Amino acid sequence: MTDSTGVPIPTHAPMTQFPIRDNCLMVAGHPLTEIAQRVGSTPFYAYDSTVINARVAALRHALPNNFHLHYAVKANPMPAVVEHLAAMTDGLDVASAGELRLALATGTPAANISFAGPGKSNEDLALAVESGVIINIESATELERVATLARSSDKRPPVAIRVNPDFELKSAGMKMGSGPKPFGVDAEKVPALLQRLRELPVEFVGLHIFSGSQNLNAAAVAEAQSRTLDLAIALAAEAPGPIRWLNIGGGLGVPYFPGEQPIDLGVIGSALTKLGKKAEQHLPGTEIVLELGRYLTAEAGIYVCEVIDRKESRGEIFLVTNGGLHHHLAASGNFGQVIRKNYPLAVGNRMHDDTLEAVNVVGPLCTPLDILGSRVLLPQAGPGDLIVVFQSGAYGYSASPRDFLGHPPPGEILL
Ligand SMILES: *Cc1c(COP(=O)(O)O)cnc(C)c1O
C-alpha cells in the first residue's frame, strides 16, 4: 500500500506461521473457534508447539553445532511451555527462585541451568546453592553472599561472573548492557572480582555477557557477539581457571510493528560460525551458550479475546472486547514502548472477509490506556467475533497486571 504521494505505508510482517482454513485461523491444526470451545471461555492465550519446534529447528540449522541453545524462562513461564522447550534445548536460564523450581521440575540437570538477575534474595541464592545451578554473579556483594551460603552448606557452588560490557548493542529495543546498569559487574571491575574469587569456596565456571534484547538487526547482533567474545578472551587472562562456560546472551528480536522485518538468521549463523572458530583458538573447550527468550516463543503465541460491543463515537468505530491491558500489557503499548504502535491483529473467525474498515479495538477497563488496536484495518466485526493479537507468546500472560480492575484472568493453552 502507498499513501496519496506514493510513499509506501509500512505494514506488519505477514503472520504466515498460522494457516487459514474455511475463513478461520488454524493453531497447531485446530480451527480457532474449536480451540475457544475447548478452553471454555475467552480471553485466552494459545501457543502452537509446531511453531516453536520449527523455530528451534531453524536455529539448530543456522547455529554451529558446538553452540548450546538455552531457553530464558522469563519470556513464557507456562509450565507446559517450559517443559516443551526443556526437552528441545540444551538448558534453561532463570531469574527467580520460582522460575528455578519450574526449571528443576522439568528434570533439566542443574549444570544446564543458570540463574541471573540483580537483587537475588537469600531464598533465591539458598535454592541456587542447594540445587547446584550456575549462579551468574551480579555484584561483589552477591559473590560474598554466595560464599557465605557455600560455607554454611558445605557446597562449592558453580559461579559465572555476569559482565556489564564496555560496548553497546546497536539497534536493541531494550539495552541491558553498557554504560551504568544494574545488571552485572562493570567489565573494568571484573579482574579484581576474579582475584577475590580465588579466595572463596566457589567454583569458577565462566562468564555471562548479555547486552540487549529485541534486536532485528542481524549485523548489529553479530557485531555485539563478536565484541562479547573479544571481551571474554581479554578477561580469560585474569581468570582463576579456564572459561568453561560462556553465555553470550541472546537479543534476537521478532517483528511486532509496521515496517519491521524478521531478523536474518543466515547472517547470525555465519557470524557465529566464524566466532566459534575464533573461540576454539583462544578459549579451547569453552561451551558457548546462546540464551533466547522471545525468539523461541513470541511468534508461536496468540492472545484471543471476544468482541462484547461495537459502537460508534463521533465518526470512529470501537470494538469493545473482554480482553485488554490487564492480560496483555505489551500489546496495549505500556510495556516499554515510547510511542504506541499496534501489534498485528486479525479477526480470527473472519480471516478472508474482505470488507475492511478502520476500527479501534479496546478492552473493558475504565482507562484510556486499554487499547489493543488504534485505527486498524480489520474485516467488519461485532459481538461474538474473536480478535486475535499475534506475536503474543512472550512477555504476555506473565508480564501483565491481571489483578487490575478485578476481571477474570485469561486461559492459557499449549497445542
Ligand atoms: C530477559 C533475558 C533474556 C531473554 O531475552 P529475550 O529478549 O526474551 O530473548 C536472556 N537473558 C537474560 C539475562 C535476560 O534477562
The ligand as an SDF file (V2000), in Angstrom:
LIG
                    3D

 15 15  0  0  0  0  0  0  0  0999 V2000
   15.3540  -11.3640   29.5770 C   0  0  0  0  0  0  0  0  0  0  0  0
   16.6130  -12.0670   29.4370 C   0  0  0  0  0  0  0  0  0  0  0  0
   16.8290  -12.9160   28.3440 C   0  0  0  0  0  0  0  0  0  0  0  0
   15.8220  -13.1340   27.2660 C   0  0  0  0  0  0  0  0  0  0  0  0
   15.6830  -12.0360   26.4360 O   0  0  0  0  0  0  0  0  0  0  0  0
   14.7990  -12.1670   25.1210 P   0  0  0  0  0  0  0  0  0  0  0  0
   14.7910  -10.8240   24.5460 O   0  0  0  0  0  0  0  0  0  0  0  0
   13.4490  -12.6380   25.5320 O   0  0  0  0  0  0  0  0  0  0  0  0
   15.4720  -13.1770   24.2470 O   0  0  0  0  0  0  0  0  0  0  0  0
   18.0320  -13.5680   28.2720 C   0  0  0  0  0  0  0  0  0  0  0  0
   18.9820  -13.4070   29.2290 N   0  0  0  0  0  0  0  0  0  0  0  0
   18.7920  -12.6170   30.2890 C   0  0  0  0  0  0  0  0  0  0  0  0
   19.8670  -12.4780   31.2860 C   0  0  0  0  0  0  0  0  0  0  0  0
   17.6230  -11.9070   30.4320 C   0  0  0  0  0  0  0  0  0  0  0  0
   17.4640  -11.1030   31.4760 O   0  0  0  0  0  0  0  0  0  0  0  0
  1  2  1  0
  2  3  1  0
  2 14  2  0
  3  4  1  0
  3 10  2  0
  4  5  1  0
  5  6  1  0
  6  7  2  0
  6  8  1  0
  6  9  1  0
 10 11  1  0
 11 12  2  0
 12 13  1  0
 12 14  1  0
 14 15  1  0
M  END
$$$$
